[in-house]
Amino acid sequence: MNDLLLRALRREPVSRPPVWMMRQAGRYLSEYRAVRAQSDFLTMCRTPELATEVTLQPIDLVGVDAAIIFSDILVVPEAMGMSLTLDEGVGPQFANPLRSPTDVARLRPVEPREQLSYMLDALRMTRRALNDRVPLIGFAGAPWTLAAYMVEGRGTKQFAVAKRMLFEQPAMAHHLLGLLADAVGEFLVAQVEAGAQVVQLFDSWAGALAPDEFRTFALPALARAAQRAREAGVPVIVFAPGAGWALDEIAAATHADAIGIDWHTAPAEARRTLEPFGVAMQGNLDPCALYAPVEEIRRRTHAMIEAFGPVGHVANLGHGILPDMQPDHARAFVNAVREWEWTPARIDQWHATHDAEPSTLVGAP
């Protein structure tokens, strides 16, 4: 089995970082589009055979070191009783967004083994099909990100309606986030039971919040979900793009095994901030860098690996791969990672260079 991902997440020695990409099963692959042409997105999510098929595509087509189950973060609100539609070019929408405590009271408890059994079946099917070639990643949306969609009714640039709830109805916000934290945590545990070997929490709209609101509302719920997920016994990755300023707070609150780094944060800065917590790091090439010529992709990828260092790094993009990306450029990124080697001489040189960096560690003078 290719267990590079599992070893890197445990911060064990690896000859090179493992590599996978968020949204790696998607529209940039013609093979995915062929499946998608026969079915709508949500039907693909709800049909284990189709979800398995597209989950497996990037393993052979792109050469990544992990599979991430094909699904969507909004299946949890749907399981709570919200009516979800997802139309091409429009994005996800909830017909009746939450605007009052009465609306929240109508949400039903989530039993993932019942309402979300289709995704668990897809995990089981995919795990069998992988036959231990690479690890399988499960995932869920973090409470704040789910709440933002549920209150707003759709994705927006500012999530002003959802943020208004935090200021006008903080009790409602805390109650909703608590419900979601418990639902998400249990969902991730169920995913592990179904075969996921790693799970990731996506707090995609963390960057919509100012520091006080992130600390008051989003972070406690994120931590509650992550800590429940950790009880399942597999590595937990937390990714909160736009909240790079809070990497140390996220690590301390969630006890995650790895923290995702977006492209706004320099790898060396992330490394120095997170080193005291003993966590792995995942990221963080700008997805738009894959528009560059192949040799430039290679150069930038190697520079990223060098900056993160030889211990506890999972190579990834700083967000999901873009749908119009050329598959050859995605492969160039993956190949650049796969050709890297942390030789003893290179590791010694890295320590000689980077151990002398000015310290910005937490608690450093």
Steps between C-alpha positions, in 0.01 A plus 500: 500500500610855429475632857697822448200712603449315826870517587526870418194578711668319790814708432703188429800510263406484131719515192264753341172664599177328398288695253129531432275788396178635637222453239730257318192312371341772293425681179862547390498125413320399182428161659312676780304710250397183318344363819352839587334524156284201593396620845453813709747581776285406798399172341868422459551571871205278595594208275787302654604342170535840331670660801747212508571525128593868507685469832733245340566693178785726624694206644588364157448811287702747710705277731403643840590327827150504652135477401242736646142380485281682249222686679402850613516677834131598480372144536491560878252792488294299252496210748372745762192562284602793277405484134821517294531568128823529308473633146786539255611862485285598800652304784337350811177653630268434792138585424418597860804647672515526878405846622356444850530270804175340385666403172792346689259309726357326193836342416500129566780310676745328270560128518773468235462123473141561383464835320855493361534128442561556126831676573600231749420237237716691252787497751468125548483439126795729428713348775443154354576621147821671610623174649740702719676664204475839670322630813140617482403843635154588632386856565231735622430871509580679824210644705547867412529433128186284503313757710600776257337315211195401706428855614596675177323247279783496246866584457573873497808720503454641852246276677352819644168336598678220686735746671204718597369202698819499707442860606119511525424147618812360667302245704350359180845490343655311790211253508523433125877464510473258790252283311726500198814423703337189642358391163830551319703326770273196494503497120879488492505218754254307283722562196795344682285200590416468129864499393641854498864494614530880531231767539509869416286786627450783250421838657487658157352833613717560807649795315163677498530563875695759694725361774255562786212327322721213388618445857153538651291299255693299241801372692319341798264312268787396273690372802198308629455322167873430457544360849203265452647386168837431663330244725464278192876443507612623158685821406286814486587788267346844557500753215375854562598709197517870568583446867875464466541758773349245743705190419630469854154552650348241266767246587461559873120486498442208262793271592502413129773277366554731203410855405428602142682810381353728235712683244479829690736365766869446428604139570793605718271722707251217544779263597643733763153570643391137520825330597432534876175304457660199332242493220542417134428760232319467169522732203539744350573580134266763355261307269555770236871411493396192300424732207876559472723309258588151618859586591381796709251273680790269578716785630225641721407157635859423597532840667184428701630161616833650597329776701279259697791274582558126529265412787120491509411654165222391263533666160172646379356815351398792716139441393316275254628443148321724251249340259664630182848375589684291242546144629861506379567791733342316792724204418800735480434608859464142620807386307707784642418379850562136413846573360611684813722307742596595852847347493712507820721765343201714403352468849831601659524800268140597579566495875823694456309770314167511680588428861669838507187689390376775735249340734135595488395204711211541741638624828838596350643832620 
